[in-house]
Amino acid sequence: MTENEQLPAAAHRPRLIGIVNMTVDSFSDGGLYLTAEKAIAHARELRSHGADVIDLGPAASHPRSEPVTADEERRRLAPVLEQLVAEGIPVSVDSFLPETQRYALAHGAGYLNDIQGFPSDDLYPRLAESGCKLIVMHSIQRRGRATVVPTDPEEVTAGIDGFFAERLGRLQAAGIAADRLIIDPGLGFFLGSNAEPSIAVLSRIRRLKERFGLPVLISASRKSFLRTITGRPIVHIGPATLAAEIYAASQGVDYIRTHDVAALHDALTVLNTMAGNEPPPQ
């Protein structure tokens, strides 16, 4: 090897969370997995492609999405959650409705994923007595679905620090152990309609891990900021998604929530094989 040659950098191996949207209006795959049969089949496929966890979304949260009642969320979740848990597949439920969260806890969910970051103190005793991991997400909206509003990157990153300091303090004071907490700084419209806040957040993943000493999750998959950067529509945003996810992995992110598990799993496998951290498959 010459002095100008370098071994490829190792890509960190985050846990992969495969997305199954059981909705009529998710921004990129609404209606595809609305029936229990299709949702279960897709979850199994994602699992076979390398997903460590399956994230079930019974309602969309993008700016143009329609509200879904807790009863409807539970109706969509029930057969899918029951079957995946019976098969021993780790399941996350993506909902900010306390009624849905209680249902998920009672029916075997291993993770709760809340875009509001668990603001309801009334739920804390139930969360504390469970063994479920909590994905505590930050958004500039604080409550409800995403909105379309431009923001200042410095204000957003400062707000992230303040949000997690306050919210994590409340959760731990309620008896929820730190080893059950995962933090998600948010991306895309959850940070602003412009790309700069999302870029700033991805560049400071290591700082966020050091600041709070907790695992970090990112969900860049098909997000609006990638479409802004590339000018590509959703149907052609796969390469941009993969680039953002690989960058996040290189920054030490612990979980990546993604639509295309196979692409990310294979990319990480190749990078780590090239770096000598994983043996070539036989």
C-alpha positions, 0 to 999 in steps of 0.5 A: 500500500502506498502512502496515498492509499488508505483503508476504507473507513468502517461504517458503524452497524446501527440497528435497522428499523423497517417501516410498515405504514398501515395508512391511506395517506402516508407520503410515499406508500399510502394504501400499500399495506392497509390490509393486515395481510399485506402489512404482515407480509411486508413486515416479514419481507423487511425482517428477511432483508435485515430489519432488527425491529418492525415499526408499525404506523397506523396513522400518517403525520406529514403536513397533508395527512388526515387525523386518525382516531385511536379506535381506528389506529387500534383496529389497524394495529390489532391483527398485525401486532398480534401476529408479529409478536406471536412470531417473535418479531420485535415490534415498534408502534408509531403513535402519539395517542396515549390510548394507542400506546396503552394498547401497544404496551398491553399487546407485546410491543417492544418499542413505542415511537412518539413524534411528540416525545411522550408529553402526557404525564398521565401515561408515565406510571404505565410507561414506568412499569413496562419494559418497553423502550421509548423512542423520544422524538423532537419536533419543532411542532411539539404537538401534532403532525408536521407543518410546512414552515421555514426555520433557522438551523441554529435555533432548531439545534438549540431547541433540540438540546432544550427539549431533550434536557426537559423531556428526558428529565421528566421521564427519568423522574417518573421512574423510566430508566435511562437504558430504555430511552432512545432519542430522535432529533427529527428530520424533514418537516419536523425540523422545518421546510428548508433543508438546512436544519436537517443537514445541521442535525445530521452533522451533530449526531456525535455531539447529541450522543455525547450530550445526553449519553443515550442511543440516537435514532434517525429517520431520513428515509424519503424525507423532504430535505432530501428532495429539496437537496436533489430536486428528485421526486419521491419515486427517485429518492432512494439513492439520496436516502441511502447516502444520508443513512450511510452518513448517519451510520458513519457518525455513530447513530444507533438506530436507523428507521428506513423504508428500504431495509435491504439497500441499507443492510447491503450497503453497510455489509459491503462497507464493513467488509471492505474495511475488514470489520466483517468477513466476506460471506461464504 
